[in-house]
């Protein structure tokens, strides 16, 4: 059944792409307008991992590709449909879900022409922005996203430099805004970084906890603590869980 659905999805997308080309639609220009920063996709990938309830994510940069691994929920067919579609999201009904608008993953096309995803039973390459194409599976048990540096208007060296700079500037405070993800690792041919977060109740107070974040870049280790104050917000009968206030306690070097 899954293979039949996949074949039908491919056929529908191929028809749509052909029609779009006949109408001279320029998706590169549209994406450039949405994401002026070609490295913005890093945060979109973090958000997708967060929404998949991942606790760990790693970014491994090589000369000609970026590999991203996280331990979130495996893809199902609806996820394949959503990530390859336009304006389609499996998270639209969840107002607490960061990636609910279904646009974020398209930002990877700022650096690649054909992203590859291995997750659960699904192993596919995305062509022409929306067409999933089945490929051979690999042995990894977690979700693996491979972004080859084959952008039509950016050299692999240019993309490598863009991604390298963004990874080195992620910063440990990024973890403050993530609920599920507790650990971020990144590695380039020359440097590596590791961020880890622990959360504990603070003086038995409801909706307040102490977040301790440790970062290690090469031989330098930093440690910071924050009080995270949660406040429920009601928007159009929906309850939004907000981590809206952060209070720094101390910073140790």
C-alpha positions in Angstrom: 0.0 0.0 0.0 2.8 2.4 0.9 4.5 1.8 -2.5 1.3 2.4 -4.3 0.8 5.7 -2.5 4.3 6.6 -3.2 4.0 5.9 -6.9 0.8 8.0 -7.0 2.5 10.8 -5.2 5.4 10.8 -7.7 3.0 10.8 -10.6 1.0 13.8 -9.3 4.1 15.8 -8.5 5.7 15.1 -11.9 2.5 16.4 -13.6 2.6 19.5 -11.4 6.3 20.2 -12.1 5.7 19.8 -15.9 2.8 22.2 -15.7 4.8 24.7 -13.6 7.7 24.6 -16.1 5.3 25.2 -19.0 4.1 28.3 -17.1 7.7 29.5 -16.5 7.3 29.5 -12.7 10.6 30.4 -11.1 10.9 28.7 -7.7 14.5 29.8 -7.1 13.4 33.4 -7.1 10.6 32.7 -4.7 12.8 30.9 -2.2 15.4 33.6 -2.4 12.8 36.1 -1.4 11.7 34.0 1.6 15.2 33.3 2.9 17.7 36.0 2.3 20.2 34.1 4.4 21.1 30.8 2.6 22.3 29.3 5.9 18.8 29.8 7.5 18.0 26.2 6.8 20.0 25.1 9.9 17.4 26.5 12.2 14.6 25.0 10.1 16.2 21.6 10.4 16.5 22.1 14.2 12.8 23.0 14.3 11.8 19.9 12.3 13.8 17.7 14.7 12.1 19.5 17.6 8.7 18.8 16.2 9.7 15.1 15.7 10.5 14.9 19.4 14.2 14.4 18.8 16.4 14.7 21.9 19.7 14.7 19.9 20.8 16.2 16.6 24.2 16.3 14.9 25.5 18.3 11.9 28.5 16.8 10.1 30.1 19.0 7.5 32.2 17.5 4.7 33.8 19.3 1.7 30.9 18.4 -0.6 27.9 17.7 1.6 26.3 18.2 5.0 24.9 15.2 6.9 22.3 15.7 9.7 21.3 12.9 12.0 18.6 13.1 14.7 16.7 10.5 16.8 13.2 11.9 16.3 10.1 10.1 15.1 10.6 8.1 11.9 8.9 9.5 8.8 5.6 8.1 7.7 3.9 8.6 4.3 2.2 11.9 5.5 5.6 13.2 6.4 7.0 12.4 3.0 3.9 14.1 1.4 4.4 17.2 3.7 8.1 17.7 3.3 8.0 17.4 -0.5 4.8 19.5 -0.9 4.1 23.2 -0.8 1.9 24.6 1.9 1.4 21.0 3.2 2.1 20.2 6.9 1.3 17.4 9.2 1.5 19.9 12.1 -1.1 22.6 11.1 -3.5 21.7 13.8 -0.8 21.9 16.6 -0.4 25.6 17.4 2.5 24.6 19.7 4.5 23.1 16.8 7.2 25.4 15.5 7.2 24.0 12.0 3.4 24.0 11.6 3.4 26.1 8.4 5.2 23.5 6.3 7.5 25.9 4.5 10.8 25.5 6.5 12.4 22.5 4.8 12.3 24.2 1.4 15.1 26.5 2.7 17.6 23.7 2.1 17.3 24.4 -1.6 19.4 27.5 -1.0 22.4 25.2 -0.9 21.4 22.0 -2.6 19.5 20.8 -5.7 18.6 17.3 -4.4 18.3 16.7 -0.7 18.3 13.0 0.4 16.3 11.7 3.4 16.6 8.3 5.1 14.0 7.7 7.9 12.2 4.6 8.9 10.9 2.7 5.8 11.5 5.7 3.5 14.6 6.4 1.6 14.3 9.1 -1.1 15.9 12.0 -2.9 13.9 15.2 -3.6 14.1 16.5 -7.2 12.6 19.6 -8.7 11.6 20.8 -5.2 8.6 18.4 -4.8 9.3 15.1 -6.5 10.4 12.2 -4.1 12.5 9.6 -5.8 13.1 6.2 -4.1 16.8 5.3 -3.5 18.6 2.5 -1.8 18.3 2.3 1.9 21.3 2.7 4.3 22.0 1.0 7.5 21.4 3.9 9.9 18.6 3.5 12.4 17.9 7.2 12.9 16.7 9.9 10.6 19.5 11.0 8.2 19.3 14.1 6.0 22.1 14.5 3.4 22.5 17.8 1.6 24.9 17.5 -1.3 26.5 20.8 -2.4 25.2 20.8 -6.0 23.4 24.1 -6.1 23.1 25.4 -9.7 24.4 28.9 -8.8 26.6 28.4 -5.8 29.9 26.5 -5.9 30.6 23.7 -3.4 33.3 25.8 -1.8 31.0 28.8 -1.4 28.3 26.6 0.2 30.9 24.9 2.5 32.0 28.3 3.8 28.4 29.5 4.3 27.5 26.3 6.3 30.7 26.2 8.3 30.2 29.8 9.5 26.6 29.1 10.5 27.5 26.0 12.4 30.2 27.7 14.4 27.8 30.5 15.4 24.8 28.4 16.5 25.5 29.3 20.1 24.5 27.4 23.2 21.4 29.7 23.9 19.7 28.1 20.9 18.8 25.2 23.2 16.8 27.5 25.4 14.1 27.7 22.8 13.8 24.0 22.2 11.8 21.7 24.5 12.6 18.2 23.2 16.1 18.7 21.8 18.6 18.5 24.6 21.8 18.0 22.7 23.3 19.6 19.6 26.6 18.5 18.0 28.4 19.9 15.0 31.6 19.0 13.3 33.6 20.5 10.4 36.9 19.3 9.0 38.6 21.8 11.3 36.4 22.4 14.4 33.7 20.7 16.5 31.1 21.9 19.0 28.8 20.2 21.5 25.9 21.8 23.4 24.0 20.0 26.1 21.0 21.1 28.3 19.7 19.8 31.6 16.4 21.1 33.1 15.3 20.7 36.7 12.4 22.1 38.8 13.2 25.3 40.6 12.2 25.4 44.3 9.1 23.3 43.5 7.5 26.3 41.7 5.0 25.5 39.0 6.0 26.5 35.4 9.5 27.5 36.5 12.6 25.4 36.0 16.3 25.9 36.0 18.1 25.2 32.7 21.8 24.5 32.7 23.5 24.6 29.3 27.0 23.4 28.7 29.0 24.1 25.5 32.3 22.7 24.4 34.0 24.0 21.3 37.4 22.5 20.8 39.1 22.8 24.3 37.0 25.7 25.5 34.1 24.9 27.8 31.3 27.3 28.9 28.5 26.9 31.3 25.4 29.0 31.8 22.2 28.7 33.9 18.8 30.3 33.3 15.4 30.3 34.9 12.8 29.4 32.3 9.3 30.7 33.1 6.4 29.1 31.2 3.2 30.9 30.8 0.1 29.5 29.0 -1.4 31.9 26.4 -4.9 31.4 24.8 -5.2 32.3 21.1 -8.5 31.8 19.4 -9.5 29.0 21.8 -6.1 27.3 21.4 -3.8 27.0 24.4 -0.2 27.9 23.5 2.6 26.8 25.8 5.1 29.7 25.9 8.6 29.7 27.1 8.6 33.4 27.0 10.8 34.6 29.8 14.5 33.7 30.5 16.5 35.0 33.5 20.2 34.4 33.4 21.6 33.2 36.8 25.3 33.1 36.1 28.0 32.4 33.6 31.1 30.3 34.3 34.1 30.0 32.1 
